[in-house]
Amino acid sequence: MRMLLPASLAAALALAAAADAIGPAAAQDAARIAANSGADETPTGSVRFAAGDTAARFVALGVGKSIVVDLSRDVRDVLVSNPKIANAVVRSSRRAYLIGGEIGQTNIYFFDGDGRQIAGFDIAVTRDLNGVRAGLRHMFPSADMRVEGVGDGVVLSGNVANAGESQRAFDLATRLVGDPAKVVNSLTIGGRDQVMLKVTVAEVQRNVIKQLGINMNGSIGYGTFFPVTDNPFSATGSPLSNTHATLSVNSGRNFFNATLQAMEQAGVIRTLAEPTLTAISGESANFVAGGEFPIPSGYTCSQPSSGSASICQYGIDFKKFGVSLNFTPVVLSGGRISLKVMTEVSDLSNENTLTLAGPPPVTIPSIQMRRTETTVEIPSGGALAMAGMIKDQTKQAINGVPALMDLPVLGALFKSREYVNQKTELAVIVTPYVVRPVAPRDLARPTDNFIDADDPAGMLLGHFNRLYGTTAGANPPRTYYGKPGFILD
């Protein structure tokens, strides 16, 4: 018994097998080409394929694993293309062992004493996957999941119930293999769920501002007999209004002026935004409702022609504001939903504005923004306060003439006092639902049953629309006319 390893003999055998598969005429051409290219001249009709991949049986082996093969006839010769990848050990005349060496592909052929092929095997040696299969079978006993090896990688195929099982199977295979890049997740998710997310952003802001100040100046003859006081309001930066009371006494060179500035302001701002969005489990979705406002980005001047005035203008950029929602849901087992949520509510504000000198002068508003981004896990239909804030800010400022502002009672004439109190309460609540499609008639729209007001109601009463309700004729009453009961012929 001997082993054939020369590459030239393997090529000749492969050429002979291919000739048998493609037909006599093509076999003669192939033999002629082989004869012309070889060193030995061989008659055209004497070349045939004795073994080839077309008749080989595919066998997958793990590294260091082996299988036992029983042959139909006595073995005389064994051909192994690459003994480093896989090898064959002949135990008896009709039994052989195929052993996997290292990751790769090779083939093995067995021949009898007459040189005829007994069997051929196309060997693919991959990493040992029994540990991966056992781990997945233990974690998902009811799932139809298959694990196959391709080179040094792993391919997961089959069916799972939801995206959560698919992700956990991929994580387990990655942990056992050791490299995420070598795991291909081809699992099919049966009946992917759809998740509707309702986000509520509720905010209330309360502002109270009080300002009181007196500015005085006067003179007798040619000198100033009263200290000049000009009290600023440093907490807000400026008085709330130009409304003031002025007392003025003037007699020639003698005069006296006193200005009283007093203002109190209270306000409340209520913000409620409820964006709702639906997405398939495992996919991301975005929702934006708002706009853009222009802001100057640069100031350039150009002169069209000699002698003409320069033309200066601002460049314009746009800044977005409004309500935005971005979330990625993953439906887990037990009806629980994992959410990666980013929500933002922003609007224009007159606070902290920026004024550019120009020309022309440009005032740029500021943006108040409330943004939160996190990952939470909630059951379907449950609500969770994803973010919240309580803010209470108080500012007080007193400006006046030193020493004189500390006098009892009279000290109020030489100082200004300002009090600012701002309170904010903010809550962001998320509520996910696992939803199913319904018939269009089961969905309500904001425009349902809206009817414009007729001309008399619009002109005389100032109405824009009629009251909401069921329109006439939408569901007409149904009446049966005749005698009910059985009809006998």
C-alpha positions in Angstrom: 0.0 0.0 0.0 1.5 3.3 -1.0 0.5 7.0 -0.9 0.5 9.2 -4.1 1.5 12.8 -3.5 3.0 14.2 -6.8 1.1 17.2 -8.0 1.5 16.2 -11.7 -0.4 13.0 -11.1 -3.2 14.8 -9.2 -3.6 17.2 -12.1 -3.7 14.3 -14.6 -6.4 12.6 -12.5 -8.4 15.7 -12.2 -8.2 16.3 -16.0 -9.4 12.7 -16.6 -12.4 13.1 -14.3 -13.4 16.4 -15.9 -13.2 14.7 -19.4 -15.7 12.1 -18.3 -18.0 14.8 -17.0 -17.9 17.1 -20.1 -18.2 14.5 -22.9 -16.1 12.5 -25.4 -15.4 15.4 -27.8 -14.5 17.9 -25.1 -12.4 15.2 -23.4 -10.3 14.7 -26.6 -9.7 18.5 -26.8 -8.7 18.6 -23.1 -6.4 15.6 -23.6 -4.8 17.2 -26.6 -4.1 20.4 -24.6 -2.7 18.4 -21.8 -0.5 16.4 -24.1 0.8 19.5 -25.8 1.6 21.2 -22.5 3.3 18.3 -20.9 6.8 17.0 -21.2 5.6 13.5 -22.3 3.7 12.8 -25.5 0.6 10.8 -24.8 -2.0 9.7 -27.4 -5.2 11.6 -27.3 -7.5 8.6 -26.7 -5.5 7.2 -23.7 -6.1 10.1 -21.2 -9.0 10.0 -18.8 -9.9 11.4 -15.4 -9.7 8.8 -12.7 -10.7 11.1 -9.8 -12.1 14.6 -9.3 -14.0 17.0 -7.2 -17.3 16.4 -9.1 -17.6 12.9 -7.5 -16.1 13.9 -4.1 -18.2 14.1 -1.0 -18.1 17.2 1.2 -16.9 16.6 4.8 -16.6 19.3 7.5 -14.1 18.7 10.2 -13.1 20.6 13.3 -9.5 21.3 14.1 -8.2 18.2 15.9 -11.3 16.2 15.2 -11.6 13.0 13.2 -14.1 10.7 11.5 -14.1 7.0 10.6 -14.7 6.0 6.9 -15.6 2.5 5.8 -14.8 1.8 2.1 -16.5 -0.6 -0.3 -13.3 -2.2 -1.6 -9.7 -2.8 -0.5 -7.5 0.3 -0.5 -4.2 0.3 -2.3 -3.4 4.0 -2.8 -4.3 7.2 -0.9 -4.0 10.7 -2.4 -3.9 13.7 0.1 -3.6 17.1 -1.5 -2.4 19.0 1.7 -1.5 16.8 4.7 -1.1 19.8 6.9 -4.8 20.7 6.7 -6.2 17.1 6.8 -4.6 13.6 6.7 -5.8 10.1 6.2 -4.7 7.1 8.3 -5.6 3.7 6.8 -6.4 1.4 9.8 -7.3 -1.7 7.7 -7.8 -2.5 4.0 -11.4 -1.1 4.1 -11.3 1.4 7.1 -9.6 4.8 7.2 -9.5 7.7 9.6 -9.8 11.3 8.4 -8.1 13.8 10.8 -8.4 17.6 10.7 -5.1 19.4 11.2 -5.5 23.2 10.7 -8.1 25.5 9.2 -8.3 25.3 5.4 -9.5 23.1 2.6 -8.1 20.0 0.9 -9.3 16.7 -0.7 -8.5 13.0 -0.2 -9.0 10.2 -2.7 -8.8 6.4 -2.2 -7.9 3.9 -5.0 -8.0 0.2 -5.3 -5.3 -2.1 -6.7 -6.5 -1.5 -10.3 -6.2 2.3 -9.9 -9.9 2.9 -9.8 -11.3 5.5 -7.4 -13.1 4.0 -4.4 -14.1 7.3 -2.7 -13.2 11.0 -2.7 -13.7 13.6 0.0 -13.6 17.4 -0.2 -12.5 18.3 3.3 -13.2 21.7 4.9 -11.4 22.1 8.3 -13.0 24.8 10.4 -12.8 25.8 14.1 -14.4 23.3 16.5 -18.1 24.5 16.8 -19.4 22.0 19.3 -18.9 24.4 22.2 -20.8 27.1 20.4 -23.6 24.7 19.4 -23.9 23.4 23.0 -24.0 27.0 24.4 -26.7 28.2 22.0 -28.8 25.0 22.5 -28.6 25.5 26.3 -29.7 29.2 26.1 -32.3 28.8 23.4 -33.7 25.2 23.7 -36.8 26.0 21.5 -35.1 28.0 18.8 -34.4 26.6 15.3 -30.7 27.7 15.2 -27.8 26.4 13.1 -24.1 27.0 13.5 -21.8 26.6 10.5 -18.1 27.3 10.1 -16.5 29.1 7.2 -12.8 29.2 7.4 -12.0 30.6 10.9 -15.4 32.3 11.1 -18.9 31.3 12.3 -22.2 31.8 10.6 -25.5 31.8 12.6 -28.6 30.8 10.7 -32.1 29.7 11.4 -35.1 31.4 13.0 -35.6 33.2 16.4 -38.6 34.7 18.0 -37.4 38.4 18.3 -34.5 40.7 18.0 -33.5 40.2 21.6 -32.8 36.5 21.1 -30.9 37.3 17.9 -28.7 39.8 19.7 -28.1 37.5 22.7 -27.2 34.6 20.3 -24.7 36.9 18.5 -23.2 38.0 21.9 -22.8 34.4 23.1 -21.1 33.3 19.8 -18.8 36.3 19.9 -17.8 35.5 23.5 -17.0 31.9 22.6 -15.2 32.6 19.3 -13.4 35.6 20.8 -13.7 38.1 17.9 -17.0 39.8 16.8 -15.6 40.2 13.2 -15.6 36.4 12.8 -19.3 36.0 13.7 -21.9 36.5 10.9 -25.5 36.9 12.2 -27.8 35.5 9.6 -30.7 34.7 12.0 -34.2 35.4 10.7 -36.5 37.1 13.1 -40.0 35.7 12.9 -42.7 38.4 13.1 -40.7 41.5 14.0 -42.6 43.6 16.5 -43.4 47.2 16.0 -43.0 49.7 18.9 -44.8 53.0 19.3 -43.1 55.5 21.6 -45.0 58.4 23.2 -42.7 61.0 24.8 -44.2 63.8 27.1 -42.1 66.8 27.8 -43.8 69.0 30.4 -42.3 72.2 31.7 -43.5 75.2 33.8 -41.4 78.3 34.3 -42.3 81.1 36.8 -40.5 84.4 36.8 -40.9 87.3 39.3 -38.9 90.5 38.9 -39.1 93.6 41.2 -37.2 96.8 40.7 -37.1 100.0 42.8 -34.7 102.8 42.4 -34.4 106.6 42.8 -32.0 108.8 40.8 -31.4 112.4 42.0 -29.3 115.5 41.2 -29.5 119.2 41.9 -27.5 122.5 42.4 -27.6 125.8 44.1 -25.9 128.7 42.4 -22.8 127.4 40.6 -22.2 124.2 42.5 -23.8 120.9 43.2 -25.4 120.7 46.5 -26.8 117.1 46.1 -24.9 114.0 45.1 -25.7 112.7 41.7 -27.1 109.2 41.9 -27.6 107.0 38.9 -28.5 103.5 40.2 -28.3 100.6 37.7 -30.2 97.4 37.9 -27.3 94.9 37.8 -29.3 91.7 38.3 -31.1 91.9 35.0 -28.8 94.5 33.4 -31.4 97.1 32.6 -34.7 98.5 33.9 -37.8 96.6 32.8 -39.5 99.6 31.4 -38.8 103.3 30.7 -41.8 104.2 32.7 -40.8 106.4 35.6 -42.0 109.3 37.8 -39.9 112.6 37.7 -40.0 115.4 40.2 -38.2 118.6 39.0 -37.8 122.0 40.7 -36.0 124.7 38.7 -35.5 128.4 39.5 -32.7 129.9 37.5 -29.4 128.5 38.5 -31.1 126.5 41.3 -32.7 123.2 40.3 -33.5 119.8 41.8 -34.5 116.6 39.9 -35.6 113.2 41.3 -36.6 110.2 39.2 -38.4 107.2 40.7 -38.2 103.9 38.8 -40.4 101.2 40.1 -41.6 98.1 38.2 -42.8 94.6 39.1 -43.2 91.8 36.6 -44.5 88.3 37.0 -45.0 85.6 34.3 -45.4 82.0 33.8 -44.5 79.8 30.8 -46.1 76.4 30.2 -44.5 74.0 27.7 -46.1 70.7 26.7 -44.7 68.6 23.8 -45.9 65.0 23.1 -44.2 63.5 20.0 -45.2 60.0 19.0 -43.3 57.7 16.7 -43.5 54.1 15.6 -40.6 51.8 14.5 -39.8 48.2 13.9 -37.9 46.4 16.7 -34.2 46.9 16.2 -34.5 49.8 13.7 -34.1 53.6 14.4 -36.7 56.3 13.8 -36.5 60.1 13.8 -39.2 62.8 14.2 -38.7 66.6 13.9 -41.3 69.3 14.2 -39.9 72.8 14.2 -38.1 75.2 11.9 -34.9 77.2 11.3 -34.1 80.8 11.9 -31.4 82.8 10.2 -28.3 84.0 12.0 -25.4 86.1 10.5 -22.2 84.1 9.8 -20.0 86.9 8.5 -19.8 90.5 7.3 -18.3 91.2 3.9 -18.0 94.4 1.9 -17.5 94.8 -1.8 -17.2 97.7 -4.2 -19.0 97.1 -7.6 -17.0 99.8 -9.5 -14.6 102.6 -9.0 -16.1 105.6 -7.4 -19.2 103.8 -6.2 -20.1 103.1 -2.6 -19.2 99.8 -1.0 -21.9 97.3 -0.4 -21.7 95.4 2.9 -23.9 92.5 3.8 -24.0 89.6 6.3 -23.7 85.9 5.4 -26.6 83.8 6.6 -26.6 80.5 8.4 -29.7 78.7 9.7 -30.1 77.2 13.2 -32.7 74.5 13.9 -35.2 74.6 16.7 -38.4 72.7 17.7 -39.2 69.2 18.9 -37.1 66.2 17.8 -37.3 62.6 18.8 -34.9 59.7 17.9 -35.3 56.3 19.4 -34.2 52.7 18.7 -36.5 50.0 20.3 -35.6 46.3 20.8 -38.4 44.0 22.0 -37.1 41.6 24.6 -38.7 38.4 26.0 -41.5 38.8 28.4 -42.9 41.8 26.6 -40.2 44.1 27.8 -38.8 46.8 25.5 -35.2 48.2 25.5 -35.2 51.8 24.3 -32.4 54.1 23.3 -34.0 57.5 23.3 -32.9 61.0 22.5 -35.5 63.8 22.8 -35.0 67.5 22.5 -37.3 70.6 22.8 -35.9 74.0 21.9 -37.5 77.4 21.3 -36.4 81.0 20.7 -35.8 83.3 23.7 -35.3 87.0 24.2 -32.9 86.3 27.1 -29.1 86.6 26.5 -29.6 88.0 23.0 -26.7 89.3 20.9 -26.8 92.6 19.0 -24.3 93.3 16.2 -23.6 96.9 15.5 -23.9 96.6 11.7 -24.8 98.7 9.8 -27.5 97.6 9.9 -27.7 96.4 13.5 -28.8 92.8 13.9 -30.2 91.2 17.0 -29.6 87.4 17.3 -32.0 85.6 19.7 -30.9 82.8 21.9 -32.2 79.3 22.1 -33.6 77.6 25.2 -33.0 73.9 24.9 -34.1 70.8 26.9 -32.4 67.6 25.8 -32.0 64.1 27.2 -30.4 61.0 25.8 -30.4 57.6 27.6 -31.2 53.9 27.4 -34.0 52.5 29.5 -36.0 49.2 29.7 -39.8 49.4 30.2 -42.6 46.9 29.8 -45.1 47.5 27.0 -47.7 50.1 28.1 -45.6 51.2 31.2 -44.5 54.8 31.8 -41.1 55.9 33.1 -39.9 59.4 34.0 -36.8 59.4 31.9 -35.5 62.8 33.0 -36.6 65.6 35.3 -35.4 68.9 36.8 -36.5 71.3 39.5 -34.7 74.6 39.4 -35.2 77.6 41.8 -32.9 80.6 41.2 -33.0 83.8 43.2 -30.9 86.9 42.5 -30.9 90.2 44.5 -28.8 93.3 43.9 -28.6 96.7 45.7 -26.8 99.7 44.3 -26.5 103.1 45.9 -24.3 105.8 47.4 -22.0 104.5 50.1 -22.9 105.5 53.7 -26.0 107.4 52.6 -27.7 104.2 51.4 -27.4 102.7 54.9 -29.4 105.5 56.6 -32.6 104.4 58.1 -35.7 105.4 56.0 -33.8 108.1 54.1 -31.4 105.5 52.8 -34.0 104.4 50.2 -33.5 107.7 48.4 -29.9 106.9 47.6 -30.1 103.3 46.4 -31.9 100.9 44.0 -33.0 97.4 44.8 -33.7 94.5 42.4 -35.2 91.1 43.1 -35.3 88.2 40.6 -36.8 84.8 41.2 -37.0 82.1 38.6 -38.5 78.6 39.1 -38.5 75.8 36.6 -40.1 72.3 36.8 -39.3 69.9 34.0 -40.3 66.3 33.4 -39.7 63.9 30.5 -41.9 60.8 30.5 -41.7 57.9 28.0 -44.3 55.3 27.3 -43.7 52.5 24.7 -46.3 50.2 23.3 -46.0 47.0 21.2 -48.5 47.8 18.4 -50.2 46.0 15.6 -51.7 47.4 12.4 -55.5 48.1 12.4 -58.1 49.0 9.9 -58.1 52.7 8.8 -61.6 53.3 10.1 -60.3 52.5 13.6 -57.9 55.4 13.7 -58.9 58.9 14.7 -57.5 62.0 12.9 -57.5 65.6 14.2 -59.5 66.7 11.2 -62.3 64.2 11.8 -65.8 66.0 11.9 -64.3 69.4 11.5 -66.8 71.7 9.6 -66.2 75.3 8.7 -68.6 77.8 10.1 -71.2 79.2 7.6 -71.2 82.8 6.6 -73.8 84.1 9.1 -72.0 82.5 12.0 -68.6 83.7 10.8 -69.6 87.3 10.1 -72.1 87.9 13.0 -70.8 85.7 15.7 -67.1 85.5 14.8 -67.0 81.7 14.7 -64.4 79.8 12.7 -65.9 76.4 12.9 -68.9 74.6 14.1 -68.9 72.4 17.2 -67.2 69.1 16.8 -69.6 66.2 16.5 -71.0 63.5 14.2 -71.9 65.0 10.9 -75.4 64.5 9.7 -75.9 61.5 7.5 -72.7 59.8 8.7 -74.6 57.0 10.4 -78.2 57.2 9.1 -80.8 55.2 11.1 -81.8 51.9 9.6 -85.4 50.9 9.7 -87.0 47.7 8.5 -90.3 48.0 6.8 -92.6 45.0 6.7 -93.6 42.1 8.9 -90.8 40.3 10.5 -90.8 36.5 11.0 -90.6 33.3 9.0 -91.9 33.3 5.4 -93.7 30.1 4.5 -94.5 29.3 0.8 
